[in-house]
Every structure is written in structure tokens, then in C-alpha cells.
Amino acid sequence: MSYNVELVYGDEVATVPSHLEGGILTMGGNPYAEMSVTYNYNAYYSKFLHTKGLRGLSGLTGRQSIPNLIFAMLHLGTDRDDDYWAKTPGNAGYALKIMLGWASLHQDAVWNIT
């Protein structure tokens, strides 16, 4: 199970530099601000990001989410484990680091997290 994360302008997903992040990889990289983030990190998100976990960012603009993302990242760190699925603070923080980059690029886009 995972969160589906995307940063959108209406019905259009924002474009970002091609990436290979999240639980589902796209061959050649994904040029859109979308990724799958495992529920394994939820305890960290509920503690440091929002009581609703990652979904608590849904409906916020990139600009509005930046302070929340920074706060959580500072507490979690961004050091990834070799195992993406491992429930580590660094894995959880690294996903937020990617989202922070997208939020910075598209401050008026809105988070859609299901």
C-alpha cells in the first residue's frame, strides 16, 4: 500500500526534472511531479508532518507546504537506507526532500495525495 502523491495545476500534473523516486519506477524517469510513497513511513509523517500523515498536505499549495516539509525533514533527516521499504526516518525524510523540491518549483500548484 502506498500514498499516491502529485502536485497539480487543476487536472494537469506539474512537470519537473526527470526523476526515479518513489515505490514505482518509470523506465527512463518520470518528468511529472508524481510518485508513490510507501505507507511504511506513515508513523513519521503523523508525528512530524501532520496528524493525518502525508495526506494532511492535500489541498495545500506548494508554497503553503514548504514550512511543514522543512520542519519534518529537519527532524527526520534525509539519509536513505539501501532498502526503500525500510521504516527509517531518513527514508521518510528523503521522500519529503523530493516533494520540497517540487513545491519550490511550483509554489502555486496544489498537492493531491490519496
DOMI-184511 format. One line per 10 residues: number of its first residue (from 1); their letters; for each residue x, y, z of C-alpha. Coordinates in nm, 4 decimals, padded with zeros to 6 digits. Example, Ala and Ser with C-alpha at 12.3 -4.5 7.8 and 13.67 -1.06 7.14 Angstrom:
// DOMI-184511
1> as> 01.2300/-00.4500/00.7800 | 01.3670/-00.1060/00.7140
***
This chain:
// DOMI-184511
1> msynvelvyg> 00.0000/00.0000/00.0000 | 00.1169/00.3497/-00.0715 | 00.0272/00.7135/-00.0980 | -00.0167/00.8495/-00.4494 | 00.1440/01.1919/-00.4408 | 00.1100/01.4530/-00.7124 | 00.1444/01.8288/-00.7410 | -00.1130/01.9657/-00.9818 | -00.2463/02.2700/-01.1591 | -00.6120/02.1745/-01.1916
11> devatvpshl> -00.6150/01.8464/-01.3837 | -00.2552/01.8771/-01.5041 | 00.0373/01.7307/-01.3106 | 00.3267/01.9764/-01.2844 | 00.6417/01.8939/-01.4803 | 00.9741/01.8546/-01.3014 | 01.3224/01.7358/-01.3905 | 01.3010/01.3640/-01.4705 | 01.3282/01.1504/-01.1562 | 01.3416/00.7901/-01.0417
21> eggiltmggn> 01.1827/00.8339/-00.6985 | 00.9101/00.6530/-00.5093 | 00.7902/00.2980/-00.4843 | 00.7003/00.2642/-00.8529 | 00.9744/00.3439/-01.1023 | 00.9202/00.4598/-01.4580 | 01.1705/00.3391/-01.7151 | 01.3785/00.6346/-01.8234 | 01.2498/00.8516/-01.5377 | 00.9297/01.0396/-01.4728
31> pyaemsvtyn> 00.9016/01.4047/-01.5859 | 00.5980/01.4744/-01.3655 | 00.5614/01.5783/-01.0014 | 00.4129/01.2445/-00.9013 | 00.5325/00.9433/-00.7089 | 00.4192/00.6592/-00.4913 | 00.5327/00.6741/-00.1265 | 00.5036/00.3650/00.0932 | 00.2748/00.3706/00.3974 | 00.5718/00.2304/00.5892
41> ynayyskflh> 00.6742/00.5896/00.6628 | 00.3338/00.6974/00.7972 | 00.4293/00.6943/01.1671 | 00.6987/00.9529/01.0957 | 00.4669/01.1685/00.8872 | 00.1943/01.1581/01.1524 | 00.4451/01.2691/01.4152 | 00.6425/01.5367/01.2317 | 00.4402/01.6463/00.9272 | 00.0673/01.6403/01.0070
51> tkglrglsgl> -00.1675/01.4397/01.2282 | -00.3220/01.2998/00.9079 | 00.0207/01.1936/00.7859 | 00.1188/01.2737/00.4307 | -00.2452/01.3237/00.3327 | -00.2513/01.6284/00.5582 | -00.0770/01.8194/00.2786 | -00.3613/01.7542/00.0315 | -00.5178/02.0791/-00.0819 | -00.2210/02.2919/00.0218
61> tgrqsipnli> -00.0231/02.4804/-00.2377 | 00.3437/02.4143/-00.2793 | 00.4104/02.7461/-00.1047 | 00.1891/02.6577/00.1922 | 00.3514/02.3164/00.2344 | 00.7136/02.4330/00.2366 | 00.7343/02.5115/00.6127 | 00.5770/02.1738/00.7013 | 00.8142/01.9856/00.4702 | 01.1206/02.1656/00.6065
71> famlhlgtdr> 01.0166/02.1079/00.9693 | 00.9660/01.7347/00.9144 | 01.2879/01.6972/00.7140 | 01.4904/01.8670/00.9872 | 01.3612/01.6131/01.2386 | 01.3831/01.3069/01.0159 | 01.6970/01.3724/00.8158 | 01.7334/01.2585/00.4561 | 01.9832/00.9710/00.4774 | 01.8287/00.6875/00.2773
81> dddywaktpg> 01.8609/00.3222/00.3597 | 01.9545/00.0872/00.0747 | 01.6107/-00.0699/00.1266 | 01.3435/00.1777/00.0085 | 01.0776/-00.0114/00.2096 | 01.2655/00.0106/00.5423 | 01.0808/00.2142/00.8062 | 01.3590/00.4638/00.8738 | 01.3442/00.8362/00.9471 | 01.5888/00.9043/00.6648
91> nagyalkiml> 01.3780/00.7203/00.4074 | 01.0710/00.9170/00.5143 | 01.2643/01.2440/00.5104 | 01.4163/01.1752/00.1705 | 01.0703/01.1483/00.0105 | 00.9856/01.4848/00.1677 | 01.3069/01.6309/00.0250 | 01.1866/01.5400/-00.3246 | 00.8469/01.6933/-00.2521 | 01.0119/02.0108/-00.1179
101> gwaslhqdav> 01.1996/02.0492/-00.4451 | 00.8755/02.0202/-00.6398 | 00.6949/02.2614/-00.4059 | 00.9749/02.5138/-00.4545 | 00.9487/02.4872/-00.8339 | 00.5666/02.5017/-00.8400 | 00.4594/02.7152/-00.5472 | 00.1085/02.7766/-00.6830 | 00.0359/02.4118/-00.7676 | -00.1730/02.2079/-00.5215
111> wnit> -00.0935/01.8759/-00.3550 | -00.3219/01.5864/-00.4353 | -00.2377/01.2952/-00.2072 | -00.4556/00.9862/-00.1977
***
